[in-house]
């Protein structure tokens, strides 16, 4: 019988699973979208229906991030204290407000760019934000954090949903 994993080992295993998930999502984006057989069916995998077109997905993702940007700009303290056990500070609020400008610029650029390019950037952005924000906090990927549940489930589920809908977009 083997000894149970230590907490540190469980964290490393969880981090490795997360990296594999992101790598799989990135690899899926590089695969050819439609073989001859799938082209007959409109390019979709029969068991996995598309919910949105790529253009609709880009608009949905840009709007979602835009709403987060508004919250970042107008209520950074509330955002932090809703999601983390640590108290907010003026420096935390400074960084959150500043990131709002980046979010607004990205959202505007995505809806202005050609759809195929915007789709690739959008998927990379969602994967990057997922890794550096909600899943970083959940799995302590880059440091130790204390997310506050159940509220922190919101961005975790939202990012997983954005990645899934995006991967299925046609």
mmCIF file of the C-alpha atoms, coordinates in Angstrom:
data_MODEL
# 
_entry.id   MODEL 
# 
loop_
_atom_site.group_PDB 
_atom_site.id 
_atom_site.type_symbol 
_atom_site.label_atom_id 
_atom_site.label_alt_id 
_atom_site.label_comp_id 
_atom_site.label_asym_id 
_atom_site.label_entity_id 
_atom_site.label_seq_id 
_atom_site.pdbx_PDB_ins_code 
_atom_site.Cartn_x 
_atom_site.Cartn_y 
_atom_site.Cartn_z 
_atom_site.occupancy 
_atom_site.B_iso_or_equiv 
_atom_site.pdbx_formal_charge 
_atom_site.auth_seq_id 
_atom_site.auth_comp_id 
_atom_site.auth_asym_id 
_atom_site.auth_atom_id 
_atom_site.pdbx_PDB_model_num 
ATOM 1   C CA . UNK A 1 1   ? 0.000   0.000  0.000   1.00 0.00 ? 1   UNK A CA 1 
ATOM 2   C CA . UNK A 1 2   ? 1.352   3.426  -0.935  1.00 0.00 ? 2   UNK A CA 1 
ATOM 3   C CA . UNK A 1 3   ? 1.443   6.396  1.404   1.00 0.00 ? 3   UNK A CA 1 
ATOM 4   C CA . UNK A 1 4   ? -1.144  9.131  0.739   1.00 0.00 ? 4   UNK A CA 1 
ATOM 5   C CA . UNK A 1 5   ? 0.035   12.195 -1.150  1.00 0.00 ? 5   UNK A CA 1 
ATOM 6   C CA . UNK A 1 6   ? 1.142   15.201 0.860   1.00 0.00 ? 6   UNK A CA 1 
ATOM 7   C CA . UNK A 1 7   ? -0.575  18.532 0.376   1.00 0.00 ? 7   UNK A CA 1 
ATOM 8   C CA . UNK A 1 8   ? 2.369   19.812 -1.665  1.00 0.00 ? 8   UNK A CA 1 
ATOM 9   C CA . UNK A 1 9   ? 2.224   16.732 -3.924  1.00 0.00 ? 9   UNK A CA 1 
ATOM 10  C CA . UNK A 1 10  ? -1.531  17.148 -4.427  1.00 0.00 ? 10  UNK A CA 1 
ATOM 11  C CA . UNK A 1 11  ? -0.988  20.806 -5.387  1.00 0.00 ? 11  UNK A CA 1 
ATOM 12  C CA . UNK A 1 12  ? 1.710   19.840 -7.908  1.00 0.00 ? 12  UNK A CA 1 
ATOM 13  C CA . UNK A 1 13  ? -0.554  17.168 -9.391  1.00 0.00 ? 13  UNK A CA 1 
ATOM 14  C CA . UNK A 1 14  ? -3.433  19.655 -9.663  1.00 0.00 ? 14  UNK A CA 1 
ATOM 15  C CA . UNK A 1 15  ? -1.146  22.218 -11.324 1.00 0.00 ? 15  UNK A CA 1 
ATOM 16  C CA . UNK A 1 16  ? 0.055   19.605 -13.799 1.00 0.00 ? 16  UNK A CA 1 
ATOM 17  C CA . UNK A 1 17  ? -3.545  18.673 -14.659 1.00 0.00 ? 17  UNK A CA 1 
ATOM 18  C CA . UNK A 1 18  ? -4.361  22.342 -15.239 1.00 0.00 ? 18  UNK A CA 1 
ATOM 19  C CA . UNK A 1 19  ? -1.340  22.815 -17.533 1.00 0.00 ? 19  UNK A CA 1 
ATOM 20  C CA . UNK A 1 20  ? -2.341  19.692 -19.487 1.00 0.00 ? 20  UNK A CA 1 
ATOM 21  C CA . UNK A 1 21  ? -5.903  21.074 -19.818 1.00 0.00 ? 21  UNK A CA 1 
ATOM 22  C CA . UNK A 1 22  ? -4.609  24.393 -21.191 1.00 0.00 ? 22  UNK A CA 1 
ATOM 23  C CA . UNK A 1 23  ? -2.180  22.635 -23.542 1.00 0.00 ? 23  UNK A CA 1 
ATOM 24  C CA . UNK A 1 24  ? -4.991  20.413 -24.816 1.00 0.00 ? 24  UNK A CA 1 
ATOM 25  C CA . UNK A 1 25  ? -7.197  23.438 -25.458 1.00 0.00 ? 25  UNK A CA 1 
ATOM 26  C CA . UNK A 1 26  ? -4.360  25.182 -27.308 1.00 0.00 ? 26  UNK A CA 1 
ATOM 27  C CA . UNK A 1 27  ? -3.652  22.068 -29.384 1.00 0.00 ? 27  UNK A CA 1 
ATOM 28  C CA . UNK A 1 28  ? -7.332  21.749 -30.271 1.00 0.00 ? 28  UNK A CA 1 
ATOM 29  C CA . UNK A 1 29  ? -7.270  25.252 -31.721 1.00 0.00 ? 29  UNK A CA 1 
ATOM 30  C CA . UNK A 1 30  ? -4.392  24.275 -34.017 1.00 0.00 ? 30  UNK A CA 1 
ATOM 31  C CA . UNK A 1 31  ? -6.205  21.219 -35.425 1.00 0.00 ? 31  UNK A CA 1 
ATOM 32  C CA . UNK A 1 32  ? -7.826  21.554 -38.848 1.00 0.00 ? 32  UNK A CA 1 
ATOM 33  C CA . UNK A 1 33  ? -11.448 22.509 -38.273 1.00 0.00 ? 33  UNK A CA 1 
ATOM 34  C CA . UNK A 1 34  ? -13.181 20.336 -40.834 1.00 0.00 ? 34  UNK A CA 1 
ATOM 35  C CA . UNK A 1 35  ? -12.252 17.193 -42.681 1.00 0.00 ? 35  UNK A CA 1 
ATOM 36  C CA . UNK A 1 36  ? -14.139 16.232 -45.828 1.00 0.00 ? 36  UNK A CA 1 
ATOM 37  C CA . UNK A 1 37  ? -16.618 14.168 -43.769 1.00 0.00 ? 37  UNK A CA 1 
ATOM 38  C CA . UNK A 1 38  ? -17.228 17.000 -41.326 1.00 0.00 ? 38  UNK A CA 1 
ATOM 39  C CA . UNK A 1 39  ? -17.526 19.531 -44.135 1.00 0.00 ? 39  UNK A CA 1 
ATOM 40  C CA . UNK A 1 40  ? -20.648 17.675 -45.323 1.00 0.00 ? 40  UNK A CA 1 
ATOM 41  C CA . UNK A 1 41  ? -22.162 18.249 -41.876 1.00 0.00 ? 41  UNK A CA 1 
ATOM 42  C CA . UNK A 1 42  ? -21.309 21.936 -41.894 1.00 0.00 ? 42  UNK A CA 1 
ATOM 43  C CA . UNK A 1 43  ? -17.917 21.485 -40.218 1.00 0.00 ? 43  UNK A CA 1 
ATOM 44  C CA . UNK A 1 44  ? -19.220 20.507 -36.806 1.00 0.00 ? 44  UNK A CA 1 
ATOM 45  C CA . UNK A 1 45  ? -18.517 17.375 -34.835 1.00 0.00 ? 45  UNK A CA 1 
ATOM 46  C CA . UNK A 1 46  ? -22.000 15.774 -34.676 1.00 0.00 ? 46  UNK A CA 1 
ATOM 47  C CA . UNK A 1 47  ? -21.944 15.090 -30.906 1.00 0.00 ? 47  UNK A CA 1 
ATOM 48  C CA . UNK A 1 48  ? -20.700 18.602 -30.051 1.00 0.00 ? 48  UNK A CA 1 
ATOM 49  C CA . UNK A 1 49  ? -23.062 21.236 -31.410 1.00 0.00 ? 49  UNK A CA 1 
ATOM 50  C CA . UNK A 1 50  ? -21.873 24.795 -31.751 1.00 0.00 ? 50  UNK A CA 1 
ATOM 51  C CA . UNK A 1 51  ? -23.736 27.241 -29.545 1.00 0.00 ? 51  UNK A CA 1 
ATOM 52  C CA . UNK A 1 52  ? -22.367 30.399 -31.169 1.00 0.00 ? 52  UNK A CA 1 
ATOM 53  C CA . UNK A 1 53  ? -20.603 31.390 -34.346 1.00 0.00 ? 53  UNK A CA 1 
ATOM 54  C CA . UNK A 1 54  ? -17.027 32.655 -33.946 1.00 0.00 ? 54  UNK A CA 1 
ATOM 55  C CA . UNK A 1 55  ? -18.275 36.200 -34.483 1.00 0.00 ? 55  UNK A CA 1 
ATOM 56  C CA . UNK A 1 56  ? -20.974 35.825 -31.819 1.00 0.00 ? 56  UNK A CA 1 
ATOM 57  C CA . UNK A 1 57  ? -18.456 34.241 -29.440 1.00 0.00 ? 57  UNK A CA 1 
ATOM 58  C CA . UNK A 1 58  ? -16.058 37.175 -29.873 1.00 0.00 ? 58  UNK A CA 1 
ATOM 59  C CA . UNK A 1 59  ? -18.841 39.642 -29.096 1.00 0.00 ? 59  UNK A CA 1 
ATOM 60  C CA . UNK A 1 60  ? -19.974 37.592 -26.077 1.00 0.00 ? 60  UNK A CA 1 
ATOM 61  C CA . UNK A 1 61  ? -16.425 37.314 -24.729 1.00 0.00 ? 61  UNK A CA 1 
ATOM 62  C CA . UNK A 1 62  ? -15.702 41.027 -25.337 1.00 0.00 ? 62  UNK A CA 1 
ATOM 63  C CA . UNK A 1 63  ? -18.961 42.024 -23.614 1.00 0.00 ? 63  UNK A CA 1 
ATOM 64  C CA . UNK A 1 64  ? -18.268 39.728 -20.660 1.00 0.00 ? 64  UNK A CA 1 
ATOM 65  C CA . UNK A 1 65  ? -14.771 41.136 -20.210 1.00 0.00 ? 65  UNK A CA 1 
ATOM 66  C CA . UNK A 1 66  ? -16.124 44.659 -20.761 1.00 0.00 ? 66  UNK A CA 1 
ATOM 67  C CA . UNK A 1 67  ? -18.518 44.195 -17.834 1.00 0.00 ? 67  UNK A CA 1 
ATOM 68  C CA . UNK A 1 68  ? -15.626 42.996 -15.692 1.00 0.00 ? 68  UNK A CA 1 
ATOM 69  C CA . UNK A 1 69  ? -13.705 46.095 -16.831 1.00 0.00 ? 69  UNK A CA 1 
ATOM 70  C CA . UNK A 1 70  ? -16.521 48.357 -15.626 1.00 0.00 ? 70  UNK A CA 1 
ATOM 71  C CA . UNK A 1 71  ? -16.465 46.640 -12.227 1.00 0.00 ? 71  UNK A CA 1 
ATOM 72  C CA . UNK A 1 72  ? -12.666 46.918 -12.096 1.00 0.00 ? 72  UNK A CA 1 
ATOM 73  C CA . UNK A 1 73  ? -12.866 50.634 -12.787 1.00 0.00 ? 73  UNK A CA 1 
ATOM 74  C CA . UNK A 1 74  ? -15.796 51.503 -10.515 1.00 0.00 ? 74  UNK A CA 1 
ATOM 75  C CA . UNK A 1 75  ? -15.579 49.034 -7.626  1.00 0.00 ? 75  UNK A CA 1 
ATOM 76  C CA . UNK A 1 76  ? -12.108 47.492 -7.315  1.00 0.00 ? 76  UNK A CA 1 
ATOM 77  C CA . UNK A 1 77  ? -12.346 47.170 -3.520  1.00 0.00 ? 77  UNK A CA 1 
ATOM 78  C CA . UNK A 1 78  ? -15.615 45.228 -3.746  1.00 0.00 ? 78  UNK A CA 1 
ATOM 79  C CA . UNK A 1 79  ? -14.196 42.960 -6.459  1.00 0.00 ? 79  UNK A CA 1 
ATOM 80  C CA . UNK A 1 80  ? -11.184 42.098 -4.333  1.00 0.00 ? 80  UNK A CA 1 
ATOM 81  C CA . UNK A 1 81  ? -13.045 41.619 -1.063  1.00 0.00 ? 81  UNK A CA 1 
ATOM 82  C CA . UNK A 1 82  ? -15.811 39.555 -2.718  1.00 0.00 ? 82  UNK A CA 1 
ATOM 83  C CA . UNK A 1 83  ? -13.228 37.121 -4.084  1.00 0.00 ? 83  UNK A CA 1 
ATOM 84  C CA . UNK A 1 84  ? -10.428 37.048 -1.479  1.00 0.00 ? 84  UNK A CA 1 
ATOM 85  C CA . UNK A 1 85  ? -10.190 36.689 2.289   1.00 0.00 ? 85  UNK A CA 1 
ATOM 86  C CA . UNK A 1 86  ? -7.456  39.344 2.472   1.00 0.00 ? 86  UNK A CA 1 
ATOM 87  C CA . UNK A 1 87  ? -8.543  42.984 2.829   1.00 0.00 ? 87  UNK A CA 1 
ATOM 88  C CA . UNK A 1 88  ? -8.189  45.323 -0.109  1.00 0.00 ? 88  UNK A CA 1 
ATOM 89  C CA . UNK A 1 89  ? -5.615  48.113 -0.127  1.00 0.00 ? 89  UNK A CA 1 
ATOM 90  C CA . UNK A 1 90  ? -5.114  51.283 -2.144  1.00 0.00 ? 90  UNK A CA 1 
ATOM 91  C CA . UNK A 1 91  ? -2.316  49.536 -4.068  1.00 0.00 ? 91  UNK A CA 1 
ATOM 92  C CA . UNK A 1 92  ? -4.537  46.547 -4.964  1.00 0.00 ? 92  UNK A CA 1 
ATOM 93  C CA . UNK A 1 93  ? -7.273  48.944 -6.080  1.00 0.00 ? 93  UNK A CA 1 
ATOM 94  C CA . UNK A 1 94  ? -4.704  50.879 -8.134  1.00 0.00 ? 94  UNK A CA 1 
ATOM 95  C CA . UNK A 1 95  ? -3.705  47.724 -10.070 1.00 0.00 ? 95  UNK A CA 1 
ATOM 96  C CA . UNK A 1 96  ? -7.282  46.562 -10.547 1.00 0.00 ? 96  UNK A CA 1 
ATOM 97  C CA . UNK A 1 97  ? -8.378  49.978 -11.895 1.00 0.00 ? 97  UNK A CA 1 
ATOM 98  C CA . UNK A 1 98  ? -5.379  50.125 -14.213 1.00 0.00 ? 98  UNK A CA 1 
ATOM 99  C CA . UNK A 1 99  ? -6.172  46.699 -15.661 1.00 0.00 ? 99  UNK A CA 1 
ATOM 100 C CA . UNK A 1 100 ? -9.637  47.980 -16.613 1.00 0.00 ? 100 UNK A CA 1 
ATOM 101 C CA . UNK A 1 101 ? -8.035  50.039 -19.403 1.00 0.00 ? 101 UNK A CA 1 
ATOM 102 C CA . UNK A 1 102 ? -6.364  46.905 -20.777 1.00 0.00 ? 102 UNK A CA 1 
ATOM 103 C CA . UNK A 1 103 ? -9.645  45.000 -20.675 1.00 0.00 ? 103 UNK A CA 1 
ATOM 104 C CA . UNK A 1 104 ? -11.492 47.806 -22.494 1.00 0.00 ? 104 UNK A CA 1 
ATOM 105 C CA . UNK A 1 105 ? -8.784  48.052 -25.179 1.00 0.00 ? 105 UNK A CA 1 
ATOM 106 C CA . UNK A 1 106 ? -8.766  44.278 -25.728 1.00 0.00 ? 106 UNK A CA 1 
ATOM 107 C CA . UNK A 1 107 ? -12.555 44.136 -25.949 1.00 0.00 ? 107 UNK A CA 1 
ATOM 108 C CA . UNK A 1 108 ? -12.653 46.970 -28.488 1.00 0.00 ? 108 UNK A CA 1 
ATOM 109 C CA . UNK A 1 109 ? -9.840  45.450 -30.556 1.00 0.00 ? 109 UNK A CA 1 
ATOM 110 C CA . UNK A 1 110 ? -11.515 42.037 -30.642 1.00 0.00 ? 110 UNK A CA 1 
ATOM 111 C CA . UNK A 1 111 ? -14.769 43.373 -32.070 1.00 0.00 ? 111 UNK A CA 1 
ATOM 112 C CA . UNK A 1 112 ? -12.827 45.516 -34.587 1.00 0.00 ? 112 UNK A CA 1 
ATOM 113 C CA . UNK A 1 113 ? -10.444 42.882 -35.957 1.00 0.00 ? 113 UNK A CA 1 
ATOM 114 C CA . UNK A 1 114 ? -11.232 40.315 -38.683 1.00 0.00 ? 114 UNK A CA 1 
ATOM 115 C CA . UNK A 1 115 ? -13.157 37.402 -37.155 1.00 0.00 ? 115 UNK A CA 1 
ATOM 116 C CA . UNK A 1 116 ? -10.527 34.658 -37.641 1.00 0.00 ? 116 UNK A CA 1 
ATOM 117 C CA . UNK A 1 117 ? -7.757  36.734 -36.062 1.00 0.00 ? 117 UNK A CA 1 
ATOM 118 C CA . UNK A 1 118 ? -10.020 38.022 -33.276 1.00 0.00 ? 118 UNK A CA 1 
ATOM 119 C CA . UNK A 1 119 ? -11.135 34.456 -32.505 1.00 0.00 ? 119 UNK A CA 1 
ATOM 120 C CA . UNK A 1 120 ? -7.554  33.235 -32.048 1.00 0.00 ? 120 UNK A CA 1 
ATOM 121 C CA . UNK A 1 121 ? -6.671  36.238 -29.869 1.00 0.00 ? 121 UNK A CA 1 
ATOM 122 C CA . UNK A 1 122 ? -9.892  35.858 -27.875 1.00 0.00 ? 122 UNK A CA 1 
ATOM 123 C CA . UNK A 1 123 ? -9.229  32.187 -27.111 1.00 0.00 ? 123 UNK A CA 1 
ATOM 124 C CA . UNK A 1 124 ? -5.627  32.949 -26.102 1.00 0.00 ? 124 UNK A CA 1 
ATOM 125 C CA . UNK A 1 125 ? -6.805  35.863 -23.938 1.00 0.00 ? 125 UNK A CA 1 
ATOM 126 C CA . UNK A 1 126 ? -9.401  33.760 -22.141 1.00 0.00 ? 126 UNK A CA 1 
ATOM 127 C CA . UNK A 1 127 ? -6.864  30.961 -21.564 1.00 0.00 ? 127 UNK A CA 1 
ATOM 128 C CA . UNK A 1 128 ? -4.299  33.457 -20.271 1.00 0.00 ? 128 UNK A CA 1 
ATOM 129 C CA . UNK A 1 129 ? -6.732  35.278 -17.999 1.00 0.00 ? 129 UNK A CA 1 
ATOM 130 C CA . UNK A 1 130 ? -8.029  31.923 -16.742 1.00 0.00 ? 130 UNK A CA 1 
ATOM 131 C CA . UNK A 1 131 ? -4.529  30.758 -15.861 1.00 0.00 ? 131 UNK A CA 1 
ATOM 132 C CA . UNK A 1 132 ? -3.367  34.001 -14.240 1.00 0.00 ? 132 UNK A CA 1 
ATOM 133 C CA . UNK A 1 133 ? -6.537  34.952 -12.395 1.00 0.00 ? 133 UNK A CA 1 
ATOM 134 C CA . UNK A 1 134 ? -9.199  32.479 -11.191 1.00 0.00 ? 134 UNK A CA 1 
ATOM 135 C CA . UNK A 1 135 ? -7.266  29.201 -11.569 1.00 0.00 ? 135 UNK A CA 1 
ATOM 136 C CA . UNK A 1 136 ? -4.062  30.773 -10.305 1.00 0.00 ? 136 UNK A CA 1 
ATOM 137 C CA . UNK A 1 137 ? -5.946  31.781 -7.150  1.00 0.00 ? 137 UNK A CA 1 
ATOM 138 C CA . UNK A 1 138 ? -7.700  28.419 -6.845  1.00 0.00 ? 138 UNK A CA 1 
ATOM 139 C CA . UNK A 1 139 ? -4.609  26.238 -7.345  1.00 0.00 ? 139 UNK A CA 1 
ATOM 140 C CA . UNK A 1 140 ? -1.930  28.671 -6.061  1.00 0.00 ? 140 UNK A CA 1 
ATOM 141 C CA . UNK A 1 141 ? -0.046  28.366 -9.343  1.00 0.00 ? 141 UNK A CA 1 
ATOM 142 C CA . UNK A 1 142 ? 2.186   31.413 -8.901  1.00 0.00 ? 142 UNK A CA 1 
ATOM 143 C CA . UNK A 1 143 ? 1.873   32.154 -5.184  1.00 0.00 ? 143 UNK A CA 1 
ATOM 144 C CA . UNK A 1 144 ? -0.366  31.440 -2.189  1.00 0.00 ? 144 UNK A CA 1 
ATOM 145 C CA . UNK A 1 145 ? -3.837  33.005 -2.302  1.00 0.00 ? 145 UNK A CA 1 
ATOM 146 C CA . UNK A 1 146 ? -6.972  32.783 -0.203  1.00 0.00 ? 146 UNK A CA 1 
ATOM 147 C CA . UNK A 1 147 ? -9.983  32.897 -2.514  1.00 0.00 ? 147 UNK A CA 1 
ATOM 148 C CA . UNK A 1 148 ? -13.355 33.424 -0.864  1.00 0.00 ? 148 UNK A CA 1 
ATOM 149 C CA . UNK A 1 149 ? -15.976 30.834 -1.734  1.00 0.00 ? 149 UNK A CA 1 
ATOM 150 C CA . UNK A 1 150 ? -18.682 30.573 -2.942  1.00 0.00 ? 150 UNK A CA 1 
ATOM 151 C CA . UNK A 1 151 ? -18.109 33.882 -4.775  1.00 0.00 ? 151 UNK A CA 1 
ATOM 152 C CA . UNK A 1 152 ? -14.844 32.777 -6.367  1.00 0.00 ? 152 UNK A CA 1 
ATOM 153 C CA . UNK A 1 153 ? -16.691 29.983 -8.169  1.00 0.00 ? 153 UNK A CA 1 
ATOM 154 C CA . UNK A 1 154 ? -18.172 32.669 -10.440 1.00 0.00 ? 154 UNK A CA 1 
ATOM 155 C CA . UNK A 1 155 ? -14.982 33.461 -12.420 1.00 0.00 ? 155 UNK A CA 1 
ATOM 156 C CA . UNK A 1 156 ? -13.905 29.808 -12.334 1.00 0.00 ? 156 UNK A CA 1 
ATOM 157 C CA . UNK A 1 157 ? -17.148 28.660 -13.955 1.00 0.00 ? 157 UNK A CA 1 
ATOM 158 C CA . UNK A 1 158 ? -17.267 31.690 -16.267 1.00 0.00 ? 158 UNK A CA 1 
ATOM 159 C CA . UNK A 1 159 ? -13.780 31.056 -17.658 1.00 0.00 ? 159 UNK A CA 1 
ATOM 160 C CA . UNK A 1 160 ? -14.438 27.325 -18.139 1.00 0.00 ? 160 UNK A CA 1 
ATOM 161 C CA . UNK A 1 161 ? -17.673 28.250 -19.935 1.00 0.00 ? 161 UNK A CA 1 
ATOM 162 C CA . UNK A 1 162 ? -15.925 30.805 -22.187 1.00 0.00 ? 162 UNK A CA 1 
ATOM 163 C CA . UNK A 1 163 ? -13.236 28.268 -23.110 1.00 0.00 ? 163 UNK A CA 1 
ATOM 164 C CA . UNK A 1 164 ? -15.791 25.545 -23.847 1.00 0.00 ? 164 UNK A CA 1 
ATOM 165 C CA . UNK A 1 165 ? -18.139 27.757 -25.877 1.00 0.00 ? 165 UNK A CA 1 
ATOM 166 C CA . UNK A 1 166 ? -15.166 29.188 -27.748 1.00 0.00 ? 166 UNK A CA 1 
ATOM 167 C CA . UNK A 1 167 ? -13.763 25.759 -28.572 1.00 0.00 ? 167 UNK A CA 1 
ATOM 168 C CA . UNK A 1 168 ? -17.158 24.738 -29.962 1.00 0.00 ? 168 UNK A CA 1 
ATOM 169 C CA . UNK A 1 169 ? -17.716 27.953 -31.958 1.00 0.00 ? 169 UNK A CA 1 
ATOM 170 C CA . UNK A 1 170 ? -17.986 27.437 -35.700 1.00 0.00 ? 170 UNK A CA 1 
# 
